[in-house]
Amino acid sequence: MILAASLAGVVLFIAVSLGWTARLVHLGNLDALALAEKAAVPEPVSAGDWPDLHVRAVVAQPGEQSLVLLHGIWPARPQHSATLLVALDQGDRQSLCLLARWCTGQASVSPVRQHGAELEFRRSQSLERVHARLVGEGTMTC
């Protein structure tokens, strides 16, 4: 009986370890793929093309939670900063909470340009994503 319980514990530990390892490999592949796509652009003009973005401020328009101002920097080049006006899906409170949490935690975020003005922000080493539509952008180099 004890041997069977021990064996079941070992098998469970191995299964959980393999699952966790597969998740880490998957996240590493997502990060590497995003970086490889961004490295193909010689000098990105838009923050949507930066390989990495640290969100420094998240400001939602009072009464209109779908419009959000994001201010961020490119950590590899701190003299590059951008302010993005993005539109979240109507009634999407989860995305605003994620953006605020990423800002507070100074998380590394990978912006990915999709169809035209569509952007996806994905937190590095995570599957957390925020979909938004780019309304306006201002970039600055100091």
C-alpha positions as CSV (number, residue, x, y, z in Angstrom):
1,M,0.0,0.0,0.0
2,I,2.8,2.4,1.0
3,L,4.7,1.5,-2.1
4,A,1.7,2.2,-4.4
5,A,1.1,5.6,-2.8
6,S,4.8,6.4,-3.1
7,L,4.8,5.3,-6.8
8,A,1.7,7.4,-7.4
9,G,3.4,10.4,-5.8
10,V,6.5,10.0,-7.9
11,V,4.4,9.7,-11.1
12,L,2.3,12.8,-10.2
13,F,5.5,14.8,-9.5
14,I,7.0,13.8,-12.9
15,A,3.8,14.6,-14.7
16,V,3.5,18.1,-13.0
17,S,7.2,18.7,-13.7
18,L,6.9,17.8,-17.4
19,G,3.8,20.0,-17.7
20,W,5.5,23.0,-16.1
21,T,8.6,22.4,-18.4
22,A,6.4,22.3,-21.5
23,R,4.8,25.6,-20.4
24,L,8.1,27.3,-19.9
25,V,9.4,26.1,-23.3
26,H,6.2,27.4,-24.9
27,L,6.5,30.8,-23.3
28,G,10.2,30.9,-24.3
29,N,9.3,30.1,-27.9
30,L,6.7,32.9,-27.9
31,D,9.2,35.4,-26.6
32,A,11.9,34.3,-29.0
33,L,9.5,34.4,-32.0
34,A,8.3,37.9,-31.1
35,L,11.9,39.1,-30.7
36,A,12.9,37.6,-34.0
37,E,10.1,39.3,-35.8
38,K,11.0,42.6,-34.2
39,A,14.8,42.2,-35.0
40,A,13.9,42.2,-38.7
41,V,12.9,45.9,-38.5
42,P,16.2,47.9,-38.6
43,E,15.0,51.1,-36.8
44,P,11.4,50.9,-35.6
45,V,9.5,54.2,-35.8
46,S,6.4,53.1,-34.0
47,A,6.2,51.8,-30.4
48,G,4.1,48.9,-31.9
49,D,7.3,47.7,-33.6
50,W,9.5,47.9,-30.5
51,P,10.8,44.6,-29.3
52,D,10.1,45.5,-25.7
53,L,8.0,48.1,-23.9
54,H,7.8,49.0,-20.3
55,V,4.5,50.6,-19.5
56,R,5.2,53.6,-17.2
57,A,1.6,55.0,-16.9
58,V,-1.9,53.9,-17.7
59,V,-4.7,56.5,-17.7
60,A,-8.2,55.6,-18.5
61,Q,-10.6,58.3,-19.7
62,P,-13.1,59.0,-16.9
63,G,-16.5,57.7,-17.7
64,E,-15.2,56.1,-20.9
65,Q,-13.1,53.1,-19.8
66,S,-12.5,51.9,-23.4
67,L,-10.1,54.8,-24.2
68,V,-6.7,54.4,-22.5
69,L,-3.5,56.5,-22.6
70,L,-0.4,54.4,-22.2
71,H,3.0,55.9,-21.7
72,G,6.0,53.6,-22.1
73,I,9.7,53.4,-22.8
74,W,11.9,51.1,-24.8
75,P,14.2,49.6,-22.0
76,A,17.1,48.9,-24.3
77,R,17.0,52.6,-25.5
78,P,15.5,54.6,-22.5
79,Q,15.7,57.8,-24.6
80,H,12.9,56.4,-26.7
81,S,9.4,56.9,-25.2
82,A,5.9,56.8,-26.6
83,T,2.4,57.8,-25.6
84,L,-0.3,55.6,-27.1
85,L,-4.0,56.3,-27.2
86,V,-5.6,52.9,-27.5
87,A,-9.2,51.7,-27.6
88,L,-10.1,48.6,-25.6
89,D,-13.2,46.5,-26.3
90,Q,-16.3,48.0,-24.9
91,G,-16.8,46.8,-21.3
92,D,-13.4,45.1,-21.2
93,R,-12.4,45.7,-17.5
94,Q,-9.9,42.8,-17.5
95,S,-7.6,44.4,-20.0
96,L,-7.4,47.7,-18.1
97,C,-6.6,45.8,-14.9
98,L,-3.8,43.9,-16.7
99,L,-2.3,47.1,-18.1
100,A,-2.4,48.7,-14.6
101,R,-0.8,45.6,-13.1
102,W,1.9,45.5,-15.7
103,C,2.6,49.2,-15.1
104,T,2.8,48.7,-11.3
105,G,5.1,45.7,-11.7
106,Q,7.2,47.2,-14.4
107,A,6.6,44.1,-16.5
108,S,8.2,43.6,-19.9
109,V,5.6,43.8,-22.6
110,S,5.9,42.8,-26.2
111,P,3.7,44.9,-28.5
112,V,2.6,43.1,-31.7
113,R,1.0,44.9,-34.6
114,Q,-1.7,42.9,-36.2
115,H,-4.3,44.0,-38.8
116,G,-3.7,47.7,-39.5
117,A,-4.3,49.6,-36.3
118,E,-4.8,46.5,-34.2
119,L,-2.2,45.8,-31.5
120,E,-1.7,43.0,-29.1
121,F,0.3,43.5,-25.9
122,R,1.7,40.3,-24.4
123,R,3.5,40.2,-21.1
124,S,6.8,38.5,-21.5
125,Q,7.1,35.0,-19.9
126,S,3.3,34.9,-19.7
127,L,0.2,34.2,-21.7
128,E,-1.5,37.4,-20.5
129,R,-2.6,39.5,-23.5
130,V,-4.4,42.7,-24.1
131,H,-6.0,43.4,-27.5
132,A,-6.4,47.1,-28.4
133,R,-6.9,49.4,-31.4
134,L,-4.3,52.1,-31.8
135,V,-6.1,55.5,-32.1
136,G,-3.1,57.7,-31.8
137,E,0.6,57.7,-31.0
138,G,3.3,60.2,-30.1
139,T,6.9,59.1,-29.9
140,M,9.8,61.0,-28.5
141,T,13.6,60.6,-28.6
142,C,15.7,62.5,-26.1
